[in-house]
Amino acid sequence: MTIDKSWIRENRMSSKYLEGLKNFMKIAEKHVNSKGKVCCPCKTCVNSYRHVLPTVYAHLHDIGFLETYTTWIYHGEKHVGSSDLSYNSTPITNTPTSNEMFDVIDDVDEEGRGIDSEFDDLFKELNTKFTLNLLRAAFPKSKILASHYEAKKKLRKIGLGYQSIHTCKNDCALFWKENGFMQNYPICKESKWVDTTTKGKKVPQKVLRCFPLTPRLRRIHSSRFTAKDRSWHNTGRSIDGMMYHPVDGKSWQDFDQTYPEFAKEPRNVCLGLAADGFNPFGNFNSTYSTCPVILTTYNTPPWICMKESSFMLTLLIPSPKSSSKGIDVFLRPLVDELKMLWAEGDKMRDASTNTVFNMHAILLWTINDFPAHGSLSGWSGQGYLACRTCNADTSSIHVTKKMSYVGHRRFLHKNLK
């Protein structure tokens, strides 16, 4: 029996469209899934989503029927490739139909926001080992590691691991180097453990994650693809007086004149540091703050140095509150490493020239807003002397419980009107 489908192009308010829609809904009733849902062929859903019958009727009545959907394969009609295009009034039970596939798809909710509880329970049962074994069986020629521990070990070997450093609850010190074996900090007497009486594995109060810089720089120079751009700042300087890169700026040129020995080796690394706190949970009612400290190298061309792939996360500072007051404590591992790279350097192999050289590094500047600048420099960004450049000469007055900074005319040309 063939079905008249000409009504799908009629006006939605016409009697012919409404009569055709009524007949279609009778057909759709026979092809609902176990949850009473059926594919919706409206112009918005285009059979990609399944709804209950009243919703499908409302969509087709208000939005309209998808005019290109002429072979109703999702509602019992055989595919175009079949020899018989007649409509099957009763669904076939002895062979799988398309409905079974959509029953699986239906386990993901209609907006794609989550998974069904049955699948959720199933995924909870699958541990990492089973997943890795499944991937190794599916891709036998690939070198998939057997466990998460082996993956972390491999990352450490190639210089992409991190070091966990326990910190004081009050942000007054790190349990590191000379304090590494202490259980309580001698000043505030706070324990580094959340529960000192537990018999199992102890949980630290806070953990600073430090990503060493030197192994990353060594890995960059060990690849001929990335090492060849490390000397661009020495050969790609502006020749027309315009500034295209920080190397063309006055600060960089003054540094080269002050430290000519450092500037003599173009493969020495010039760094910029960016740090600012943010709420990782996206809840403004929560006071939790995480502060990543990121470095980028300015040896490379401008189209590379500002790429996300060129950014290096060096520290991840956690804190239930803002870490601005004790950020100097958390910066100590990075500062010690930068001092070592400036004074002593580190032996590196340049893969682009196949030579070994002693690489030094310098932190040229920081990139941050004014509050973060005050945290990094240790100079208060509030009060009468908020400007660290003007210092005691800061022009400021107190106006209705707020500070006002005046006297900006002195920075302008005297003849400016």
C-alpha positions in Angstrom: 0.0 0.0 0.0 1.4 3.3 -1.0 0.9 6.5 1.0 0.0 9.9 -0.2 2.8 12.2 0.9 1.9 15.3 -1.1 0.4 16.9 2.1 3.9 17.6 3.6 4.3 20.5 1.1 0.8 22.0 1.9 0.1 24.9 4.2 0.2 23.8 7.8 -3.2 25.3 8.5 -4.9 23.5 5.5 -7.2 20.6 6.0 -5.1 18.4 3.7 -2.0 18.9 5.9 -3.9 18.3 9.1 -5.4 15.1 7.7 -2.1 13.9 6.5 -0.5 14.7 9.8 -3.2 12.7 11.6 -2.5 9.6 9.4 1.3 10.0 9.9 0.9 10.0 13.7 -1.0 6.7 13.4 1.9 5.2 11.6 4.4 6.7 14.1 2.6 5.0 17.0 3.7 1.6 15.6 7.4 2.5 15.6 8.0 4.0 19.1 10.9 2.7 21.1 10.8 1.2 24.6 10.5 4.7 26.1 7.6 5.7 23.9 9.7 8.0 21.7 9.9 8.2 17.9 12.1 10.1 15.5 10.8 13.6 14.8 10.8 14.5 11.1 10.2 18.2 11.6 12.4 20.8 10.0 14.4 21.4 13.2 14.9 17.9 14.5 15.4 16.3 11.0 15.1 12.8 12.5 18.1 13.4 14.7 16.2 13.5 17.9 13.4 11.4 19.3 10.4 12.7 21.3 7.2 11.4 22.7 4.2 11.4 20.3 2.5 14.6 21.5 5.8 16.5 21.1 6.3 15.2 17.6 2.8 16.2 16.7 3.4 19.7 18.1 6.7 20.1 16.1 5.1 19.0 12.8 2.1 21.2 13.4 4.1 24.4 14.4 7.4 23.9 12.5 6.4 21.8 9.5 7.4 18.5 8.0 10.8 18.0 6.5 10.1 18.1 2.7 13.2 16.1 1.7 12.1 13.2 3.9 10.1 11.4 1.2 11.1 7.8 2.1 10.1 7.2 5.7 12.9 4.8 6.6 12.7 5.8 10.3 9.0 5.0 10.4 8.8 1.6 8.9 9.2 2.2 5.1 11.8 0.2 3.3 15.0 1.9 2.1 15.1 3.3 -1.4 17.4 0.5 -2.5 14.8 -2.1 -1.8 12.8 -3.6 -4.6 9.5 -3.0 -2.9 8.8 0.6 -1.8 5.5 -0.2 -0.3 4.8 0.7 3.3 5.0 -2.0 5.9 2.0 -1.6 8.2 3.4 -3.9 10.8 7.1 -3.7 12.0 9.3 -6.8 11.3 10.1 -8.6 14.5 12.5 -11.4 13.4 15.1 -9.0 12.0 16.7 -5.9 13.6 15.2 -2.6 12.6 16.5 0.9 12.6 14.7 1.4 15.9 17.2 -0.8 17.7 20.0 1.5 16.7 18.1 4.6 17.8 17.3 2.9 21.1 21.1 3.0 21.7 21.4 6.6 20.6 18.5 7.5 22.8 20.6 6.7 25.8 22.2 10.0 25.3 19.7 12.7 26.2 18.1 14.8 23.5 20.4 17.8 24.2 23.5 15.6 24.5 24.1 16.8 28.0 24.7 13.5 29.7 24.3 9.7 29.6 21.5 7.5 30.7 21.8 6.0 34.2 22.2 2.5 32.8 25.2 3.5 30.7 26.5 5.6 33.6 26.6 2.5 35.8 28.3 0.6 33.0 31.1 3.2 32.5 31.7 3.3 36.3 32.6 -0.4 36.1 35.1 0.1 33.4 38.5 0.9 34.9 41.6 2.3 33.2 43.2 -1.1 32.8 40.3 -2.5 30.9 40.1 0.5 28.6 43.8 0.4 27.8 43.6 -3.4 27.1 40.7 -2.7 24.8 42.6 0.0 22.9 45.7 -2.3 22.6 43.5 -5.0 21.1 41.8 -2.7 18.7 45.1 -1.1 17.5 47.8 -3.9 17.8 50.4 -1.9 15.9 50.3 1.1 18.1 52.4 1.5 21.2 49.8 2.0 23.9 51.2 1.8 27.4 49.8 -0.8 29.7 48.9 1.5 32.7 48.5 5.1 33.8 51.7 4.7 35.9 53.7 3.8 32.8 52.3 6.8 30.9 53.4 9.2 33.7 56.8 7.5 33.8 57.2 8.1 30.0 56.2 11.7 30.4 58.8 12.3 33.0 61.5 10.8 30.8 60.8 13.2 28.0 60.7 16.2 30.3 56.9 16.6 30.6 56.4 15.4 34.2 55.9 17.5 37.3 57.0 17.5 41.0 54.5 17.6 43.8 55.6 19.9 46.7 53.7 20.0 49.9 53.0 23.5 51.2 52.1 25.0 54.6 48.4 25.4 55.3 49.0 29.2 55.9 51.1 29.7 52.8 54.1 30.6 54.9 56.6 28.0 53.5 57.2 25.0 51.3 58.1 21.5 52.7 60.9 21.5 50.2 64.7 21.3 50.3 65.8 22.2 53.8 62.2 21.7 55.0 61.5 18.6 53.0 61.6 16.1 55.9 59.7 18.3 58.4 56.2 17.2 59.5 55.4 20.6 61.1 56.6 24.0 60.1 58.6 25.5 63.0 57.0 29.0 62.8 53.2 28.3 62.6 53.5 24.8 64.0 50.9 23.6 61.4 51.2 20.0 60.2 51.5 19.3 56.5 49.0 16.5 56.7 45.2 16.9 56.9 44.9 14.0 59.4 48.0 13.0 61.3 46.4 10.0 63.0 45.3 8.1 59.9 46.9 4.7 59.3 46.6 4.7 55.6 48.1 7.1 53.0 48.3 10.6 54.4 46.8 13.5 52.5 48.7 16.8 52.5 47.1 20.1 53.3 48.1 21.7 50.0 50.1 20.6 47.0 52.1 22.8 44.7 52.7 21.3 41.3 56.0 22.3 39.8 56.8 21.6 36.1 60.6 22.0 35.7 61.7 24.4 33.0 65.1 23.0 32.1 63.9 19.6 30.7 61.4 21.4 28.5 64.0 23.7 27.1 66.3 20.8 26.5 63.5 19.0 24.6 62.9 22.0 22.5 66.5 22.2 21.4 66.7 18.4 20.8 64.2 18.6 17.9 65.5 20.0 14.6 62.0 21.3 13.8 61.8 23.5 16.9 65.5 24.3 17.4 65.9 26.1 14.1 63.6 28.9 15.3 65.4 29.5 18.6 67.8 32.1 17.0 65.2 34.0 14.9 65.4 37.1 17.2 69.0 37.5 16.2 68.4 37.5 12.4 64.8 38.7 12.1 65.1 42.1 13.6 63.3 45.1 12.1 65.3 47.1 9.5 62.8 49.9 8.8 62.5 51.2 12.4 59.1 49.7 13.0 58.5 47.3 16.0 57.3 43.9 14.9 58.6 41.9 17.8 59.7 42.6 21.4 63.3 42.3 20.1 62.8 45.6 18.3 61.9 47.4 21.5 64.0 49.6 23.7 64.0 47.3 26.7 65.5 44.4 24.8 68.1 46.6 23.2 69.1 48.1 26.6 69.4 44.6 28.0 71.7 43.5 25.2 74.0 46.5 25.8 74.1 45.8 29.6 74.8 42.1 29.2 76.7 41.6 26.0 78.0 38.2 27.0 74.5 36.9 27.2 73.5 38.5 23.9 76.5 37.1 22.2 74.9 33.6 22.2 71.6 33.9 20.2 70.4 30.5 21.5 70.2 31.8 25.1 66.5 32.0 26.1 64.6 35.2 26.8 61.4 34.5 28.8 58.2 36.3 29.7 56.0 35.3 32.7 52.3 35.5 33.0 50.4 34.7 36.2 46.9 35.4 37.5 44.4 33.6 39.7 41.1 32.3 38.6 38.2 30.2 40.0 38.4 26.8 38.3 34.8 25.9 39.3 33.1 28.8 37.7 31.2 29.6 40.9 31.6 33.1 42.0 30.2 32.2 45.5 33.3 30.0 46.0 36.5 31.6 47.2 38.7 28.9 45.9 41.5 30.2 43.6 44.0 28.5 41.4 47.0 30.5 40.0 48.8 29.1 37.0 52.3 30.5 36.2 53.1 30.4 32.5 56.3 31.1 30.7 56.8 31.8 27.0 60.0 32.2 25.0 60.6 35.3 22.8 63.4 33.9 20.8 61.0 32.6 18.2 59.1 34.6 15.5 55.9 36.5 16.5 53.7 34.0 14.8 55.2 31.2 17.0 56.0 32.8 20.4 52.3 33.8 21.0 50.9 30.4 20.0 49.3 28.4 22.7 51.7 25.5 21.9 54.6 27.8 22.9 53.3 28.4 26.4 54.9 26.4 29.2 53.0 25.8 32.5 55.6 26.0 35.2 53.6 26.2 38.4 50.1 25.4 39.5 49.3 27.1 42.8 46.2 25.9 44.6 44.6 27.8 47.4 41.2 27.9 49.1 41.6 31.7 49.1 43.5 34.1 47.0 47.2 33.2 46.9 48.4 36.8 46.2 49.7 37.4 49.7 52.0 34.3 49.7 52.8 34.0 46.0 56.5 34.7 46.6 56.6 31.4 48.7 55.1 29.4 45.8 57.4 31.0 43.2 60.6 29.9 45.0 61.1 26.7 42.9 60.8 28.7 39.7 63.0 31.5 40.9 65.7 29.1 42.0 65.7 27.4 38.6 65.8 30.7 36.8 68.8 31.9 39.0 70.6 28.7 38.1 70.0 29.1 34.4 71.2 32.7 34.5 74.3 32.1 36.6 75.5 28.6 35.6 73.4 27.6 32.6 72.8 24.1 31.4 74.4 22.0 28.6 72.1 21.6 25.7 72.4 19.9 22.3 71.2 21.9 19.4 69.7 19.5 16.9 69.6 22.0 14.1 73.4 22.4 14.0 74.3 19.2 15.9 76.4 21.1 18.4 76.5 21.3 22.2 76.4 24.7 23.9 75.8 26.1 27.4 72.4 27.6 27.5 71.5 30.5 29.8 68.1 32.0 30.4 66.7 35.4 31.5 63.2 36.6 32.6 62.8 39.8 30.7 59.3 40.9 32.0 56.0 39.8 33.3 52.5 40.0 31.6 49.6 40.7 34.0 47.0 43.2 35.0 47.6 45.7 37.8 46.4 43.6 40.8 48.5 40.6 39.7 51.4 43.0 39.0 51.2 44.1 42.6 51.2 40.5 43.8 54.2 39.5 41.8 56.3 42.6 42.6 55.3 42.8 46.2 54.3 46.4 45.8 50.7 47.2 47.0 48.4 48.2 44.2 46.2 50.1 46.7 46.6 53.1 48.9 48.4 56.5 48.5 51.5 55.0 46.9 49.9 52.5 44.5 52.2 53.4 41.6 55.5 51.5 41.9 57.1 53.8 39.3 56.2 57.1 40.9 56.7 55.6 44.4 56.7 58.4 47.0 55.8 61.0 44.2 52.4 59.4 43.5 49.7 62.1 43.3 46.8 60.7 45.3 44.0 62.1 47.4 41.3 60.6 49.5 37.8 61.3 48.1 34.6 59.9 49.8 36.1 56.7 51.1 38.0 56.1 47.8 41.4 56.8 46.5 41.7 59.1 43.6 44.9 59.5 41.6 45.4 63.0 40.1 48.2 65.0 38.5 48.3 63.3 35.2 48.9 66.6 33.4 52.5 66.4 34.3 53.0 63.5 31.9 51.7 65.4 28.9 53.6 67.9 26.8 53.5 71.4 28.3 52.1 72.9 25.1 49.4 70.4 24.7 45.9 71.9 24.9 
